[in-house]
């Protein structure tokens, strides 16, 4: 589920008090992601974008700027008094439990949902008459108590999926009342959307079945890999290098399962190495190299390209972009059987059941020992990226649906 964005309100070219100028750096920072402009200029509709540019979506936002004139990007911040009150109310020990209780109240209760919605309504008030559509990323609040303009919503998941995943207890609701209230509010936003764009049929099916969204309003577009991963280079396979990328909870992202499986791998491939990205501290283990949080894009490209196989046996990820980035780099993938991962990987890798250490180890050993298989899977993944999982192909689907809906 997408997290809450940082506070501020951007208004392109405006000088209204409380508004900050929004530069066009989003496109400049992603020069390869912006699509070509149309041969015949046409008048752009004006859009207010909520939550734009967070997480995986900057390349998509760059393309939206080709379709719409983005007049504002409101971003909510919980009032300080409310956050402080919840912190006091949530006091418990250990500190981690206190933090999780506080975040629960801030992100999984109807009171919080409605608080952010009221704030969105206030931020939209001075913009009346200056926008034609709403573009919305995620649904952790509503973009106004009344949605009176066409709304296009983008999301990588929904709360129902995370709250019903047996491996993700932190995302579960504390009680049936909280669940019912939240899902109803969240569903109201989905049902009000002109179109919802999701990364997989896994999420689309949940929207239709558990929120009652009409099937013709939920469109599976897929997502694209980050810029640079698909650049040409000479791929080699060394028969020993495994790469894992997992920011956040190491156990839920399959890291613990992978570490146990790697012990078996070392028995068959003694010089195997497991390179881990996205974790602060890990227990010392033979053959494990922890790179921590890698912010240098060139280093990230180098690690992905140098990997014989990419492994993400996650228990919670619905549409992990790192799998698409591995395929873009012609690196074969091993993933778990949760969410959209099997459909994403296809014939570009292998799938192991969630939490199955032995199956994961067997898959790793098979690919490490068979260079021809690894190369064939890598090439198939590259083709999947070039034909399906890139922002150009994703945008074509989105653009077509937006224009049809507005017509």
C-alpha positions in Angstrom: 0.0 0.0 0.0 1.3 3.4 -0.8 2.4 5.4 2.2 1.3 8.9 3.1 3.1 11.6 1.1 5.1 14.5 2.7 3.4 17.8 3.4 3.3 20.7 1.0 1.3 22.0 -1.9 2.9 22.7 -5.3 1.3 25.1 -7.8 3.1 25.5 -11.1 3.9 29.1 -11.8 1.7 30.4 -9.0 2.4 32.8 -6.2 -0.6 32.2 -3.9 0.4 32.3 -0.2 1.1 28.8 1.1 1.8 27.5 -2.4 5.3 26.5 -3.5 6.4 26.7 -7.1 6.6 23.4 -8.9 9.4 23.2 -11.4 9.6 20.9 -14.4 12.5 19.0 -12.9 10.5 15.8 -12.8 10.8 15.4 -16.6 14.4 16.8 -16.6 15.5 14.2 -14.1 13.9 11.4 -16.2 14.9 12.5 -19.8 14.4 9.0 -21.2 11.0 8.6 -19.7 9.0 11.4 -21.3 7.1 10.4 -24.4 7.3 12.3 -27.6 4.8 15.2 -27.9 1.9 14.8 -30.3 2.4 16.0 -33.9 -0.8 18.2 -33.6 -0.9 20.3 -30.4 -4.2 20.2 -28.6 -5.5 21.9 -25.5 -4.5 20.2 -22.3 -7.0 19.6 -19.5 -6.0 21.0 -16.1 -5.3 18.5 -13.4 -4.8 18.4 -9.7 -2.4 15.6 -8.7 -2.6 14.0 -5.2 0.4 12.0 -4.1 2.2 12.2 -7.4 5.8 11.3 -7.8 6.1 9.0 -4.8 7.6 5.6 -4.9 7.6 4.0 -8.4 5.6 6.7 -10.1 7.9 9.6 -11.1 8.2 8.2 -14.7 4.4 8.1 -14.9 4.1 11.6 -13.5 6.4 12.8 -16.3 4.0 11.3 -18.9 1.0 12.8 -17.2 2.5 16.2 -17.7 2.3 15.5 -21.4 -1.4 14.8 -21.2 -2.4 17.4 -18.6 -1.5 20.8 -17.4 -0.7 20.0 -13.7 -1.9 23.0 -11.8 -1.3 21.8 -8.3 0.1 18.8 -6.3 -1.5 19.0 -2.8 0.1 16.9 -0.1 -1.4 16.4 3.3 0.2 16.5 6.7 -1.6 15.3 9.9 -2.1 18.2 12.3 0.6 18.2 15.0 -1.8 18.1 17.8 -3.4 15.0 16.4 -0.1 13.2 15.9 1.1 14.2 19.4 -2.2 13.0 21.0 -2.0 9.6 19.3 1.7 9.3 20.4 0.6 9.8 24.0 -2.4 7.5 23.6 -0.3 4.8 22.1 2.5 4.7 24.7 3.7 1.1 25.3 7.0 -0.8 25.4 9.1 -1.8 23.6 9.5 1.3 21.5 8.9 -0.6 18.2 5.4 -1.6 19.5 4.7 2.0 20.5 5.7 3.2 17.0 3.5 0.6 15.3 0.5 1.4 17.4 0.9 5.1 16.7 1.2 4.4 12.9 -1.9 2.2 13.1 -3.9 5.1 14.4 -2.5 7.4 11.9 -3.0 5.1 8.8 -5.6 2.5 9.5 -8.5 4.2 11.2 -11.6 6.0 9.9 -10.7 9.0 12.0 -7.4 9.4 10.3 -8.9 8.8 6.8 -11.5 11.4 7.4 -9.0 13.9 8.8 -6.8 13.7 5.7 -10.0 13.9 3.5 -11.1 17.2 5.3 -7.6 18.6 4.7 -7.7 17.7 1.0 -11.1 19.4 0.8 -9.6 22.6 2.3 -6.7 22.5 -0.1 -9.0 22.1 -3.1 -11.2 25.0 -2.1 -8.9 27.8 -3.5 -8.5 25.8 -6.7 -12.1 25.7 -7.7 -12.6 26.6 -11.3 -8.9 26.0 -12.1 -8.9 22.2 -12.7 -10.8 19.8 -14.9 -9.7 16.4 -13.5 -8.2 14.8 -10.4 -5.2 12.4 -10.7 -4.8 10.4 -7.5 -2.1 8.0 -6.3 -3.2 5.5 -3.7 -6.4 5.7 -1.6 -5.4 6.3 2.0 -7.8 9.3 2.1 -10.3 10.8 -0.3 -9.3 13.8 -2.5 -12.2 15.9 -1.1 -15.5 15.1 0.7 -17.2 15.5 -2.7 -15.6 14.3 -5.9 -17.2 16.4 -8.7 -14.6 16.0 -11.4 -13.4 13.0 -13.4 -10.8 11.1 -11.2 -8.1 8.8 -12.5 -6.6 6.7 -9.7 -3.3 4.8 -9.7 -2.4 2.2 -7.1 -0.1 -0.8 -6.7 -2.4 -2.5 -4.1 -5.4 -2.0 -1.8 -5.9 -2.3 1.9 -8.0 -5.5 1.7 -5.0 -7.4 0.2 -2.5 -6.4 2.8 -4.9 -6.8 5.7 -5.7 -10.4 4.7 -2.2 -11.6 4.0 -1.3 -14.2 6.7 2.4 -13.3 6.4 1.8 -9.5 7.1 0.2 -9.3 10.5 1.4 -5.7 11.0 -1.0 -4.6 8.2 -4.0 -6.4 9.7 -6.8 -4.4 11.3 -7.1 -4.5 15.1 -10.8 -5.3 15.0 -13.7 -5.9 12.7 -15.1 -2.3 13.3 -11.8 -0.6 12.1 -11.7 -2.9 9.1 -15.3 -2.4 8.1 -15.1 1.4 8.5 -11.8 1.8 6.6 -12.7 -0.5 3.7 -16.0 1.3 3.2 -14.3 4.7 3.0 -11.5 3.3 0.8 -14.1 1.6 -1.4 -16.1 4.9 -1.8 -13.0 6.4 -3.4 -12.5 3.5 -5.8 -16.2 3.5 -6.8 -16.1 7.2 -7.5 -13.1 6.9 -9.8 -13.6 7.3 -13.6 -10.8 4.8 -14.1 -8.5 2.9 -11.7 -5.1 1.8 -13.1 -3.4 -1.1 -11.4 -0.3 -3.1 -12.0 -1.8 -6.6 -12.1 -5.0 -8.7 -12.4 -4.3 -9.7 -8.8 -5.1 -6.2 -7.6 -7.8 -5.7 -10.2 -9.7 -8.8 -9.1 -9.6 -7.6 -5.5 -11.0 -4.2 -6.5 -14.0 -5.9 -8.2 -14.6 -8.6 -5.7 -14.1 -6.9 -2.4 -14.9 -3.2 -3.2 -17.6 -3.7 -5.7 -15.9 -1.6 -8.4 -17.3 -2.1 -11.9 -15.0 -4.2 -14.0 -14.8 -1.7 -16.9 -13.4 0.9 -14.6 -10.4 -1.1 -13.3 -7.7 -1.4 -15.9 -4.6 -3.6 -15.6 -1.7 -1.7 -17.2 1.3 -3.2 -15.5 4.2 -1.1 -14.4 7.6 -0.3 -15.9 11.1 -0.7 -14.7 13.2 2.2 -13.5 15.1 4.2 -16.0 18.6 2.9 -16.9 18.1 -0.8 -16.1 17.2 -1.6 -19.7 20.3 0.1 -21.2 22.4 -2.1 -23.4 25.4 -3.9 -21.9 27.2 -7.2 -22.2 25.6 -9.7 -19.8 27.7 -12.4 -18.3 26.9 -15.3 -15.9 29.4 -16.3 -13.3 27.5 -19.2 -11.7 27.8 -17.8 -8.2 26.3 -14.3 -7.7 22.8 -13.9 -6.2 21.2 -10.5 -5.7 18.4 -9.6 -3.3 16.8 -6.1 -3.0 14.3 -5.6 -0.1 13.7 -2.3 1.6 11.8 -2.5 4.9 10.9 -5.6 6.8 13.5 -8.3 6.0 11.4 -11.2 7.1 8.3 -10.2 5.2 10.3 -9.5 2.1 11.6 -13.1 2.2 15.1 -12.2 3.4 15.0 -14.7 6.3 13.9 -17.5 4.0 16.6 -16.6 1.5 19.3 -16.6 4.1 18.3 -20.2 5.1 18.1 -21.3 1.5 21.5 -19.8 0.9 23.0 -22.1 3.5 21.9 -25.1 1.3 23.2 -23.3 -1.8 26.7 -23.0 -0.4 26.8 -26.8 0.1 26.3 -27.3 -3.7 28.0 -24.1 -4.9 30.7 -23.4 -2.3 31.8 -20.0 -3.8 28.3 -18.7 -4.1 27.7 -15.1 -2.9 24.5 -13.5 -1.8 24.5 -9.7 -2.2 21.8 -7.9 -0.2 20.5 -4.3 -0.8 18.2 -2.4 1.4 19.0 -3.5 5.0 20.8 -1.8 7.8 22.1 -4.7 9.8 22.2 -8.4 9.1 23.8 -11.3 11.0 27.2 -12.3 9.7 27.1 -15.3 7.4 29.7 -16.9 5.0 29.2 -15.6 1.5 26.8 -12.8 2.4 27.6 -9.3 1.4 25.4 -6.5 2.8 25.5 -3.3 0.8 23.0 -1.5 3.0 20.9 1.2 1.3 22.3 1.9 -2.1 21.5 5.4 -3.4 24.1 5.5 -6.2 22.2 4.5 -9.3 25.4 3.4 -11.1 26.3 1.0 -8.3 22.8 -0.4 -8.3 23.0 -1.0 -12.1 26.4 -2.6 -11.6 25.1 -5.0 -9.0 22.0 -6.0 -11.0 24.0 -6.5 -14.2 26.7 -8.5 -12.4 24.2 -10.9 -10.8 23.8 -14.4 -12.2 20.3 -14.5 -10.7 18.0 -12.1 -8.8 16.0 -13.5 -5.9 12.9 -12.0 -4.2 11.0 -14.6 -2.3 8.7 -12.0 -0.8 5.7 -12.9 1.3 4.0 -9.6 0.9 4.9 -7.8 -2.4 2.1 -7.5 -4.9 3.9 -5.9 -7.9 7.6 -5.6 -7.0 9.3 -3.2 -9.4 12.7 -4.8 -8.7 11.6 -7.9 -10.6 10.9 -5.8 -13.6 14.3 -4.1 -13.3 16.0 -7.5 -13.2 14.2 -8.5 -16.3 15.2 -5.3 -18.0 18.8 -6.1 -17.2 18.5 -9.6 -18.6 19.0 -11.2 -15.2 16.8 -14.3 -14.5 14.5 -14.1 -11.5 13.3 -16.3 -8.6 10.2 -15.1 -6.8 7.5 -16.5 -4.5 4.0 -17.5 -5.6 2.3 -14.5 -3.9 0.5 -11.7 -5.7 1.3 -10.9 -9.3 4.9 -12.2 -9.1 4.3 -15.5 -11.0 2.6 -13.6 -13.8 5.3 -10.9 -13.8 8.2 -13.5 -14.0 6.5 -15.8 -16.5 9.2 -17.8 -18.4 11.9 -15.4 -17.2 12.7 -17.3 -14.1 11.4 -19.8 -11.5 8.7 -19.6 -8.7 9.0 -21.1 -5.2 6.1 -21.4 -2.8 6.0 -18.7 -0.1 8.3 -19.6 2.8 9.5 -22.9 1.3 13.3 -22.9 2.0 14.0 -26.2 0.2 12.2 -25.2 -3.0 13.9 -21.8 -3.0 17.3 -23.4 -2.5 16.6 -25.9 -5.3 15.6 -23.1 -7.7 18.8 -21.1 -6.9 21.0 -24.1 -7.3 19.4 -25.0 -10.6 19.9 -21.6 -12.2 23.4 -21.1 -10.8 24.6 -24.5 -12.2 23.0 -24.1 -15.6 24.5 -21.1 -17.4 22.5 -21.8 -20.6 19.2 -21.8 -18.7 20.2 -18.6 -16.9 21.0 -16.9 -20.2 17.8 -18.1 -21.9 15.7 -16.9 -19.0 17.5 -13.6 -19.0 16.9 -13.0 -22.7 13.2 -13.9 -22.2 13.0 -11.4 -19.4 14.6 -8.7 -21.5 12.0 -9.3 -24.2 9.2 -9.1 -21.6 10.5 -5.7 -20.5 10.9 -4.4 -24.1 7.3 -5.5 -25.1 5.3 -5.2 -21.9 6.9 -4.0 -18.7 8.2 -0.5 -19.7 6.7 2.9 -19.1 6.1 3.6 -22.8 3.9 0.5 -23.2 2.2 1.1 -19.9 1.5 4.7 -20.8 -0.1 3.8 -24.1 -2.7 1.8 -22.3 -3.3 4.6 -19.7 -3.5 7.3 -22.3 -6.0 5.3 -24.4 -8.2 4.7 -21.4 -8.1 8.4 -20.2 -9.0 9.8 -23.6 -11.8 7.2 -24.1 -13.2 8.0 -20.7 -13.1 11.8 -21.2 -14.6 11.5 -24.7 
